[in-house]
Amino acid sequence: MFVRHGSLRRPLFLTVLVMMTAFSLTACGQNSPVADSAASSGATAAAQSDESAATDEGKESQGPTAIEGTVWVANEDGDSLSGIDAATGAVVTTVSGIESPHNVQVSPDGGTVWAVSGHANALVALDAATYELLGTAPTGASPAHVVVSPDGEQVLVTNSGDDTLSVYDAASLELRATVDLSAGPHGLRPTPDGTAVVVANTTAGTVDVVDTDTYEVTATIPVGDSPPQVAVAPDGRYAYVSLAGSSSVVKVDLVEKRVTGSVSVPSPPVQLYLTEDGTRLLSADQGTEDAPGSTVSVIDPGAMTVEATIPAGSGPHGVVIEPTGQRAWVTNLYDDTVSVIDLSTDETITTVPVGKKPNGVSYSPEPPAPGPATTSISVPNYATGAEGDHAEH
């Protein structure tokens, strides 16, 4: 069953006119048809040269693409979501009433904000324009992460408390399937074509590959100690997996079903995110509460080498990159902030205070809606009381 509230929706042109009069041509001693033609050709070339220069100047003056949109943050201990204006870095709305939201994901069309309540065993859908509750559905025990299929039709949730994957119809919130996974499923990402989803299993030390048509596990690949999250290459051939148990990131060939590369990072990593072109991989190096990390590692996914280390806040956990690859946002678990990173300089350019224990983070190209600065929703508690809490990943 599910509870439904409302309905889910969703030049610069330079014109040069060169006039050569008979008087000017006579004065220059160029009064023949050949000379006249040469002068005309020269004028045309000059005009084209000037136009080209003006066009190049216009391109240079345009500069980088302006960053717009909304960044959504799940504040796990704050029982809330924060919406940040990507253009200004200001928190524009806070939605409270979601108990222990561990992860958040915006739909491909930007119209719906999905979150999971770890304590209420609930999947939650919000209207991104009004911040109103659209609907809820029960999940398995201790839901960890939520993702939306590339076509926007399926919503998938890992349940770390009962080792399952719940698959929902995005329009109706009806449960389509429940898939048995390896132990401790946590982070997951779909392949770009949407035919499969890759799940990191923290307890089992594996990734499961699930066919999104048949809902069957087609591969289980050993990767290493305590993998909390994955990223999938644009061509779908490789997955990158963070290993909190060994402070490293590994590269997995999904065709050969084996690890093909590894790189160390400064502290136990959690979330990973690839630029849209697949040329840079960001690792949020969280560390632990006793020994917090404070860096984001920029990895060359081809060579599997760290090409930059960017200072962030205390306990970098979640990370997302907007589509142009210019900017990233990183949640800092232990100081309740979000670091905004300029990827052209590999520097943190500002820090945004949010709610308590910010975890998951997601980017929407849609700018913030003129909704209320604060709002509260009511989410049913589907938990039975027997479930345990998920790990802090």
Disulfide bonds with the S-S distance in Angstrom:
none
